[in-house]
Amino acid sequence: MDIEFNDHELAFRDEARAFFENTYPQDILERARAGTGPTKDDMVRSQKALFDKGWAGINWPKEYGGTGWSASEKYLFENEMARADVPPIVPFGLGMVGPIIYSFGNDEQKKRFLPDILATNVWWCQGFSESGAGSDLASLRTKAVRDGDDYIVNGTKTWTTLAQHADWIFCLVRTDADVKAQEGISFILIDMASPGITVNPIITIDGGDEINEVNFEDVRVPADHLIGEEGKGWTYAKKLLTHERTGIAAVARSKRQLEKLKKITASEPNGGGATLMEDDDFRRRMSEVEIELMALEFTDLRTLAAVSTGGAPGPESSILKIKGTEIQQSVTELFVEAAGYYAMPYMPDRNEPGTNEFGVGPEFAIHAGPRYFNMRKTSIYGGSNEIQKNIIAKAVLGL
């Protein structure tokens, strides 16, 4: 993709590149490049390094400590992060609940919560999905009943990413069962240290423990933790989800992975002395993914431009989510093919230096299988791709 940038933008790109090469914690990058991280400590230190530089609130308004960057600067920054192998920003605080609080919260809530979110002093998780209420989120059953100055919360949230680390959780809860499903949902903030909350890990097919089940049993939540108006949670969630789906596309990181794959397949033998890059079928499939990624990047830039002028991602966020996750899955499939039988599934300790279980085979192969399995979920979370197609059909095609 050939995009022209002005001198100011190029200077910004160079500043970002120099920051990641010289100032950013290099031990985090070393672990990321070895495929062994990031740990919770890595993610917190990474985001604090960005905060110290003034680069934490990428999409936040300046009045709340954000960067106020243009669409081009955001694009360049994301590409430089990916180029340097910087761990992705954990989205739940900076990318999700923070924007909801500064958009719909009251002044006291903004003053209380936003500074700690921006500085990554507090870890947040997202309590939306439930058993039977994932993509069909309006079917959620977790209840919040008003009791004086508190709400009493009962129910269960599932697929809660990194809840084992969380200090707070933002939840969609049902506060009125006698109205239309979407109109009876509210958005509330809950301290994870509250009595009555338990977190149970869910082990994924790649052996990871990043998702959890969170149970609420008679959990008391101060009523002033309600964001905006009671019954308006569905409206707030729709805005949050468009930003989430845009982020899930991860265009810059797919570009980086494809770049790594090209280097690997230009040197790794496929068993006959030649390289995979010399295999016509493999090269064709990799080219197809690269073309799709280029088209997706144009859509991502249009979305960034809309957001930078005060708008919000529209139906194009669903397009980004669909194609972005399909491309991520295609890239991991190509990595597995490049690794061959060395990608056999097994469960190494992913925080140890990358080495094949049997002491043989290419270094990248140890992570090819687990990443392939982990990426199977991307077309489901954030609203399944089937649901995204329904959104596009209604919003774009008018069906």
C-alpha positions in Angstrom: 0.0 0.0 0.0 1.5 3.3 -1.1 0.4 6.2 1.1 2.1 9.6 1.1 2.7 11.4 4.4 3.7 15.0 5.1 6.9 16.0 6.9 5.1 16.3 10.2 3.7 12.8 9.9 7.0 11.3 8.9 8.7 13.0 11.8 6.1 11.5 14.1 6.7 8.0 12.6 10.5 8.4 13.2 9.8 9.6 16.8 7.7 6.5 17.5 10.3 4.2 15.9 13.1 5.7 18.0 11.0 5.4 21.2 10.4 1.7 20.7 14.0 1.1 19.8 15.6 3.1 22.6 13.2 4.0 25.4 10.6 1.4 25.6 11.5 -1.6 27.9 13.6 -3.9 25.6 13.2 -7.0 27.7 9.4 -7.0 26.9 10.3 -6.8 23.2 12.8 -9.7 23.5 10.1 -11.9 25.1 7.6 -10.9 22.5 9.9 -11.7 19.6 10.7 -15.1 21.2 6.9 -15.7 21.4 7.0 -16.2 25.1 4.8 -13.4 26.5 3.4 -11.1 27.4 2.9 -11.6 31.2 0.6 -9.4 33.2 3.7 -7.4 34.4 4.8 -7.0 30.7 1.4 -5.6 29.7 1.2 -3.2 32.6 4.8 -1.9 32.2 4.2 -1.6 28.4 1.2 0.6 28.9 2.8 2.6 31.6 5.7 3.3 29.3 3.2 4.6 26.7 1.5 6.7 29.4 4.8 8.2 30.5 5.4 9.2 26.9 1.8 10.7 26.7 0.7 8.1 24.2 -1.7 6.0 26.3 -5.1 7.5 25.3 -4.7 6.9 21.5 -8.4 7.6 20.8 -9.2 9.7 23.8 -9.9 13.5 23.5 -7.2 15.8 24.7 -9.4 17.1 27.5 -9.2 13.7 29.2 -5.5 13.2 28.6 -5.7 11.7 25.2 -3.3 12.2 22.3 -5.6 14.0 19.9 -3.9 12.3 17.1 -5.0 12.5 13.5 -6.0 9.4 11.5 -2.6 9.3 9.9 -0.8 9.5 13.2 -2.9 6.6 14.6 -2.2 4.6 11.6 1.6 5.2 11.8 1.6 4.5 15.5 -0.2 1.2 15.2 2.2 0.1 12.4 5.3 1.1 14.4 3.9 -0.8 17.5 3.5 -3.9 15.3 6.9 -3.4 13.6 8.6 -3.4 17.0 6.6 -6.4 18.3 5.1 -4.3 21.2 2.4 -6.3 22.9 -1.1 -5.1 22.0 -2.7 -2.6 24.4 -5.2 -4.4 26.7 -8.4 -3.0 25.3 -10.8 -3.2 28.3 -9.7 -0.1 30.1 -8.2 2.3 27.5 -10.3 1.1 24.5 -13.6 0.2 26.0 -14.8 1.4 29.5 -12.7 4.6 29.4 -14.5 6.0 26.3 -17.9 5.0 27.8 -17.1 6.8 31.0 -15.9 10.0 29.4 -18.9 9.9 26.9 -21.7 9.0 29.3 -20.4 9.1 32.9 -21.0 12.0 35.3 -18.2 14.4 36.4 -17.6 12.5 39.6 -17.1 9.2 37.7 -14.8 10.8 35.2 -12.7 12.3 38.0 -12.6 9.0 39.9 -12.0 6.5 37.1 -10.3 8.1 34.1 -6.9 9.0 35.5 -6.3 5.4 36.7 -7.5 3.9 33.5 -5.2 6.2 31.5 -2.2 5.3 33.7 -3.0 1.6 33.8 -3.1 1.7 37.6 -6.3 -0.4 37.5 -6.9 -3.5 35.4 -10.4 -3.9 33.9 -12.3 -6.8 32.4 -15.5 -6.9 30.4 -18.7 -8.6 31.7 -21.0 -8.9 28.7 -21.3 -12.5 27.5 -23.2 -15.2 29.3 -24.1 -18.8 28.6 -26.8 -18.4 26.0 -26.2 -14.7 25.7 -23.1 -14.1 23.6 -23.8 -12.8 20.1 -27.4 -12.6 21.2 -26.4 -10.3 24.0 -30.0 -9.0 24.6 -30.8 -12.3 26.2 -28.5 -11.7 29.2 -29.9 -12.8 32.5 -27.5 -11.3 35.1 -29.8 -9.1 37.3 -29.2 -6.0 39.3 -32.0 -5.2 41.7 -32.1 -1.7 43.4 -31.8 -1.9 47.2 -31.6 1.6 48.8 -28.2 3.1 47.7 -27.0 -0.2 46.2 -27.7 -2.7 43.5 -27.7 -6.4 44.4 -26.2 -8.3 41.5 -26.7 -12.0 40.8 -25.7 -14.0 37.7 -22.8 -15.3 35.7 -20.6 -13.9 33.0 -18.5 -16.1 30.8 -15.6 -15.9 28.4 -14.3 -13.0 30.5 -10.9 -12.4 29.2 -8.1 -11.9 31.8 -10.6 -11.6 34.6 -8.0 -13.4 36.8 -6.0 -10.1 36.8 -8.9 -7.6 37.0 -9.4 -5.1 39.7 -12.7 -3.9 38.2 -15.3 -5.3 35.7 -17.8 -3.3 33.6 -21.0 -5.2 33.2 -24.2 -5.2 31.3 -27.0 -6.2 33.8 -30.7 -6.5 33.6 -32.4 -3.9 35.8 -35.9 -4.2 34.3 -37.5 -7.5 33.1 -40.9 -6.0 32.2 -39.8 -4.0 29.1 -38.3 -4.9 25.7 -35.1 -6.9 26.3 -32.8 -4.2 25.0 -34.5 -1.5 27.1 -34.1 -3.3 30.4 -30.3 -3.4 30.3 -28.0 -1.1 32.3 -24.2 -0.5 32.3 -22.5 -0.8 35.7 -19.0 -0.8 37.2 -18.2 -3.4 39.8 -15.2 -3.8 42.1 -13.8 -7.3 41.7 -12.9 -7.4 45.4 -16.5 -7.2 46.3 -17.8 -10.1 48.5 -19.8 -12.6 46.4 -17.6 -12.6 43.3 -15.7 -15.8 42.3 -13.6 -16.3 39.2 -13.2 -19.7 37.6 -10.7 -20.3 34.8 -11.7 -21.8 31.4 -8.8 -23.6 29.7 -8.8 -23.1 26.0 -7.9 -25.6 23.3 -4.4 -24.1 23.0 -3.8 -24.8 26.7 -4.2 -21.1 27.7 -6.1 -19.7 30.7 -6.9 -16.3 29.4 -10.7 -16.6 29.7 -12.9 -17.1 32.8 -16.3 -17.5 34.2 -17.2 -14.8 36.7 -20.0 -15.5 39.2 -22.0 -12.9 41.2 -23.9 -14.0 44.3 -25.7 -11.2 46.1 -22.9 -8.7 45.2 -23.6 -5.2 46.6 -22.7 -2.4 44.1 -23.1 1.2 45.0 -25.8 2.8 42.8 -23.4 5.6 41.9 -21.4 3.0 39.9 -24.2 3.0 37.3 -23.1 4.7 34.1 -25.5 7.1 32.5 -29.2 6.3 32.8 -30.8 3.0 34.0 -32.0 1.1 31.0 -29.6 2.7 28.5 -26.9 0.1 28.8 -27.7 -1.4 25.4 -27.1 2.0 23.7 -23.8 2.4 25.5 -22.7 -1.1 24.7 -23.4 -0.7 20.9 -21.0 2.2 20.8 -18.4 0.2 22.8 -18.7 -2.8 20.5 -18.1 -0.9 17.3 -14.7 0.2 18.7 -14.0 -3.3 19.9 -14.7 -4.8 16.5 -12.5 -2.3 14.8 -9.7 -3.2 17.1 -10.2 -6.9 16.6 -9.3 -6.5 13.0 -5.6 -5.9 14.0 -4.5 -4.9 10.5 -1.0 -3.8 11.5 -0.3 -6.9 13.4 -1.4 -9.2 10.6 0.9 -7.3 8.3 3.7 -7.9 10.7 2.9 -11.6 11.0 2.8 -11.9 7.2 6.2 -10.2 7.0 7.6 -12.8 9.4 6.0 -15.6 7.5 7.6 -14.4 4.2 11.1 -14.5 5.9 10.5 -17.9 7.3 9.3 -19.5 4.1 12.1 -17.9 2.1 14.6 -19.9 4.1 12.9 -23.0 5.7 13.1 -26.2 3.6 9.9 -27.9 2.8 11.5 -31.4 2.8 12.9 -31.4 -0.7 15.7 -28.9 -0.5 13.6 -26.1 -1.9 11.8 -23.4 0.2 8.1 -23.0 0.7 8.3 -19.7 -1.1 9.2 -21.6 -4.3 6.0 -23.7 -4.0 3.5 -22.2 -6.4 0.4 -23.2 -4.4 1.8 -21.9 -1.1 3.0 -18.6 -2.7 -0.4 -18.2 -4.4 -2.3 -18.6 -1.1 0.0 -16.2 0.7 -0.5 -13.7 -2.1 -4.2 -14.0 -1.8 -4.1 -13.2 2.0 -1.8 -10.3 1.3 -4.2 -8.8 -1.3 -7.1 -9.2 1.1 -5.1 -7.5 3.9 -4.3 -4.6 1.6 -8.0 -4.1 0.9 -8.8 -4.3 4.6 -6.2 -1.7 5.3 -8.0 0.8 3.1 -11.2 0.2 5.0 -9.4 0.6 8.3 -8.0 3.9 7.1 -11.5 5.1 6.2 -12.7 4.2 9.6 -9.9 6.0 11.3 -10.6 9.1 9.3 -14.3 9.0 10.3 -13.4 8.7 14.0 -10.8 11.5 13.8 -13.4 13.9 12.6 -15.7 13.2 15.6 -17.6 10.3 14.1 -17.8 6.7 15.3 -17.2 3.5 13.5 -20.4 2.4 11.6 -21.2 -0.8 9.8 -17.6 -0.8 8.4 -16.6 -2.0 11.9 -18.4 -5.2 11.2 -16.6 -5.6 7.8 -13.3 -5.0 9.6 -14.1 -7.6 12.2 -15.1 -10.3 9.7 -12.2 -9.9 7.3 -9.7 -9.1 10.0 -10.4 -12.3 11.9 -10.5 -14.4 8.7 -7.1 -13.1 7.7 -5.7 -13.8 11.1 -6.9 -17.3 10.9 -5.5 -17.7 7.4 -2.1 -16.5 8.5 -1.9 -18.9 11.4 -2.9 -21.7 9.0 0.0 -20.8 6.8 2.4 -20.8 9.8 1.2 -24.3 10.6 1.9 -25.5 7.1 5.3 -23.9 7.2 6.1 -25.7 10.4 4.8 -29.0 9.1 4.8 -31.9 11.6 6.8 -29.7 14.1 3.5 -27.9 14.7 2.0 -31.0 16.4 -0.2 -29.8 19.3 1.3 -29.9 22.7 1.3 -27.6 25.7 4.6 -26.0 26.4 5.1 -23.4 29.1 4.6 -20.4 26.9 6.6 -18.1 29.3 9.8 -20.2 28.9 12.3 -19.5 26.1 10.8 -20.8 22.8 12.2 -24.3 22.2 10.7 -27.3 20.5 9.6 -30.0 22.9 11.8 -32.6 21.2 14.8 -30.3 20.8 14.5 -30.3 17.0 12.7 -28.3 14.4 12.5 -24.6 13.6 12.2 -22.2 16.5 8.9 -20.6 15.3 7.2 -24.0 15.2 6.6 -24.3 19.0 4.0 -21.5 18.8 2.5 -22.3 15.4 0.1 -25.0 16.7 -1.1 -23.1 19.9 -1.6 -19.9 17.9 -3.6 -21.7 15.3 -5.9 -23.1 17.9 -6.2 -19.8 19.8 -7.2 -17.9 16.7 -10.1 -20.2 16.1 -12.0 -18.0 18.6 -11.5 -14.7 16.8 -14.4 -15.2 14.4 -16.7 -15.8 17.4 -15.9 -13.2 20.1 -16.8 -9.6 19.8 -20.0 -10.8 18.1 -19.7 -13.8 15.8 -19.0 -13.2 12.1 -22.5 -14.5 11.3 -24.0 -11.7 13.5 -21.7 -9.2 11.8 -23.1 -10.2 8.4 -26.6 -9.7 9.7 -25.6 -6.2 10.8 -24.2 -5.4 7.4 -27.3 -6.7 5.7 -29.5 -4.4 7.8 -27.4 -1.3 8.0 -25.9 -1.3 4.5 -28.2 -3.3 2.3 -31.4 -2.5 4.1 -32.5 -6.1 4.2 
